Amino acid sequence: MENRTGVEIAPQRLGHLNLFVTDYEKSGQFYSNVCGFQEVFREPGISMIFMSNGNTHHDLGLMEITTGNRIGKDGHVQVAAGNGRTPGLNHLGFEMRTEQQLVDAYRRARSKNVPINRTTDHQIAHSLYLSELNGHTLEFYADVVEDWRGVYANNTGELISGHWDPEAKPPLQEQQGVNTGELYRSPEAVLPARNVAYAALPVKDLDASIAYYTDVLGLNLKHKNEEIRFAILCGAADSGCDVFLMEMPQFPAVRMLFGGVQMHQGQPVRTGLQWLEKQGIRASLVGDDEDGALVVVDPDGIPLVYSTAPALDLMKQHGPAIVREVQKLGAMSSGG
């Protein structure tokens, strides 16, 4: 590719989805009771709930919509007025292996004039945020503590996120916060979520987006379908699929196609579908129990895909079909 920037942020993997929701209490109950995620922390000051099953400090962030600023610790603006007024994607969070790698990427981005929206100290992690060429907000973060649960416990109900200066002191060179235990499995939820594994985004120009995601973001292209115009990319950890990009003339109002959730083994997805339909929750099965996926629409019309199949195989085989099923479920009204 010509005119490469050489920025290549190069994250390990997708760590979390951060969503704007109408009512964070209602959404928190849905993702806990139905989808099997565990609440681990909340920031009432910015109407925010964090949910995790132990894969990282949060798989899901749920922030209530607002017309004003969301102000974090010491006046740090986390969401500016005008953003986050409607439900949908807030940002995707990509995990870096070390803070040193994050700071190095920050310096490369600055040297190449790649705009950075903000840098934030979350106490458990340091982050930089940028808007990619389709307007999607992406976070790149590095854990800076081993015990994120302890940080949450010591700051119950408090604001924890403020400004971070990447040049203020030498960055940590060793990886922090590595998960070594078994992931939580809800004993009650019909969808036994394990972790958020990938996300699907609409793009205006697939080729331009692939160039940006590989060059500036440093992801690796795993698969491209020229006919249907979609691509699958992943980070350095090589999970197979962290991002599914699909070329679309118009973007859905919720600003993403769907989020992808890996489920614990042991329960056929069809069992979940039957229960969801009885509860009046919009859902549909794509494929079969072995290699298929369950498409579920949350209370705000945000679609998520639940499966036990490997993400790369699932997206190569069923990605476009899942998008069509999301459309049928009425979860992809146009946002322009």
N, C-alpha and C positions, 0 to 999 in steps of 0.2 A: 504494500500500500504506500502511495506517495504522501509526502508531507506529514510524516508521523511526528507526533509531539514528543514521544518518549516519556510521557508522564507515568503510565502504567501503575496505577495505585495498587493493583494486585491483591485483593482481599482473599481470605481463606474460603469463606462461604457466606451464604445468606444467613443472618442470625435471627432477624425478626421482621415482623410487619407492624407498623404503627398506623392505626386507623382513627379517623375522625368518626364519631358516632353521635347520634342524637341524644341518647341518655346513657351515660356510662355505667350507671347502676344496672339498668335493664340489660345492656350488652354484656356486662360482666357476669350476670346470672346465666345468660344464654351460653357464653363460651365456657362457663364452668359446668352447669347442669346438663347441657346438651353435648357440648364438644369436648369436655374432659380436661380443660386447662385449669390450673390452680392459681388463684390469686396470691401474689407474693409481696406486693407493695402498692400503696396508692399515695398520690399527692393531691389532697383535696384543694390546695391552693390553685392548681391548674386543671382541676377536674380530670384526673388521670389515674388509670388503673394499669398495673403491670401484671402479666400472667406468664407463668413458666412451669414446665414439668421437669426442670433440672438440666435441660440441654444447654441453656445459657441463662443469664439473669432475667431475660424476658423474651419469650417467643412472640407475645402480643402486647402491644401498647394500645390502650383505648382512651382517647382524649375526646371530651365532650365538645361539640361544635360551639362556636362563639362568633360574635361580630367584632369583638375587641381584641386587644393584645393578650397573649398568655405570658405572664411575667414569672420567671423562675427566681432562683436565689440571687440576691444582691442586684435586682433590677435587670437580670439577663432576659432578653426577649426571646422566648422559645418559639412562639408563633405570632407573627405580626398581624395587626388588624387588616382584614381583607382576605386573609387565608383561613382555612378551616371553618368556613361558614356552612358547608354542606357535608353530609356523610361521604366517606370514601377513603381512599389512600392518603395518609399524611406523608409517610416516607417508608422506604425499605432500608433496613440496617444491615450492613455488611461487616463481618468480623475480620479484623487484621490479626496476624499472629502475635505481633509485639507492638508496643508503643514506639519503639525505634523505627519500625517499618512504617507506621502511621506518620510520624514526623518527617521521615525521608520523603514519603509521598506528598505530604503537604508542601515541602520545600520545592519539589519538582513541579507541582501544580502552580505554585506562586511564580516560579521562574519562567513558566510557559504561559503566564497570564490566564490560567484557567480560573474563572470566578469561583470563589468560595463564599457561601452564604453566611456561615458562622462557625466558630469553634467552641465546643462546650465541654465543661468538666461535669460529668455525672457522678463523681466520686467513685463509682464502681468502674467507670470507663471514661476515656477521653475520646472526643469525636470531632470530625469535620463534616460539614453538610454542603452539598452542592446540588444544583439543578442541571440535569442532563439535557441533551438537545431537544427532547420531546416535552420538556417541562416537568418531568417527574423528579421529586426530591429524593436524594440518596444520602444516607449517612454511612460513613466509614469510621469504625470505632475500634479501639484496642482496650481490653480489660487492664486495669491497673491495680487490682486487689485480688488476692486468692479467695477470700471469703465474702462474696457479694451478699449472701444471706445476712451476715453479720452487719454489713453496712445498712441494709434495709432495716434490720431490727433496731439499730441504734438511732435511726432517723424516722421513726414511725410518725406518719402524719405531717412530716416536714417537707419543705422544698429542698431538693438535693442537687439541682442542676444550675450551674452558673457559668461564667465565662472561663475559657481556658486559653492560655497563651502557650502555644507549642514551643516557643523559644525561651520560656522562662527558666527552665532547668533541664539538665540532661535527661533524655527519655529512658525508660526502662528497656533493657535489652533482652530480658527473659520473658517468656510467655507467662501470663497470669491467668487465674481463674479457670484452670483446666478441669473439666468435669470428669470425675472418676467413678461416680456412683451410678446405680440403676435409675432410670428415669421413672418419674411418678406415673402411675396408671390409676385413673379414677375408678373406684369400684361401682359408681352409680351411673355415670354418663353413658349414653347410648353409643356415642362415637369416642372410642378410647384413643384420644389424641396422644401422640408421642412427642412430636415437635413440628414447628413450622419448617418446611424444607425448601420451598422455592416460591416464586411469584411469577405471574404472567402479566406482561405490560403491553399496551397498544403502542405502536410506533408509526410515524408518518412515512418514513423511508427506511425500509429494512436494511439496505446496503449501507446507508449512512450511519444507521444505528449500530450495525455490527462493527463498522470501523471505529466508532466512538467507544463502544463497550470493550473492544479488544485493545485499542491504543490508549485512550485516556484512563479507562477504568481498569484495564489489565485483566479482564476475564478471558477465558479460553473458549473458542467456538467448538462445540461438540457436534452440531448437526445443523444443516440448513436445507430447507425445502423451497426450491425455486418456484415450483408450481403454485403452492398454496401460500407462499411468502411468510414463512416463519423460521425462527432460529432458536437454538438451545445453547446456552452458555453456562459455564461454571467457573468457580474460583480455584485457587491453588490446591485446596484439599481434594479436588476432583470427586465431588459427590455425584457427578453425572449431569445434574441440572440444578442450577441456582436461579436462573432467569430464563423464561420463555418469552420471546418477542414475536409479535405478530403484526404485520402491516395492515392498517385499517384506515379508511378514509375519514371516519369520525371516531372520537374516543367516547367511551361510556361515561356517564355522569359521575360514577364512583371512581374514575381515574385509574382503574386497573381492570384487567380481565378476570383474574381470580388469584387468590392465595392458595398455596399448596401445603397440605398438612399430612405428614406421615403418621399412620396409625400403628398402634401395637398389634402384633399378630394375634390371631385366635378367634376373631369374630367376623363372619362374612359381611361384606358391606350391604348386601341385600337385607339383612336383618335390621340394620340401621334405617334403611329406606322405609321399611314397613312401619316402624315406630314413628318416624318423622311425619309420614303421610297422615297417620292417625292424629297427630298433634297439630295438623294444619300448617306445618313448616314446609316451605317450598324446597323440594329436593328431587333428584333424578339420578338414575344409574347409567353410567356409560361403560360399555364393555361387560365383563362378567366378574364374578367374585374373585377370581384368581389374578387377573391382570387389569381389572377395571377400576373405576373410581366413582365415588359418591359426590355429586355436586349438591351443595347445601347453601341456601341463601339466608343470611342473618337478618335480624329485625330491621336493619337499615337498607336491605337490598344489596349487601356486599356479598359476592359469591366466594366460597372457599371449596376446595376439592380435597376429599379425604380418601386415602388409599394406602394399601400395604405394599403395592408394587414399586419397584425401583423407579425413581422419578424420570430418569432419562428414557427408559423403555416406555413408560406411561405416556410421556409427552410426545415421543416420536410416533407412537401408534395412535394415540387418542387426543392429542392436544387440540387440533382443529375441531374435532367432534365435541370436546368439552366446551369450547367457545360457543359452538352452535347451541348446545344444550343450555348454557347460561342465557343465551338470547331467548330461547323458548320459555325459560322460567321467568322472563320479564325483568332480569337483573342487569340489563345492559342498555338502558335508555341513553340516548345521546347527550353528551355534555358539550358538544361542539368539536 
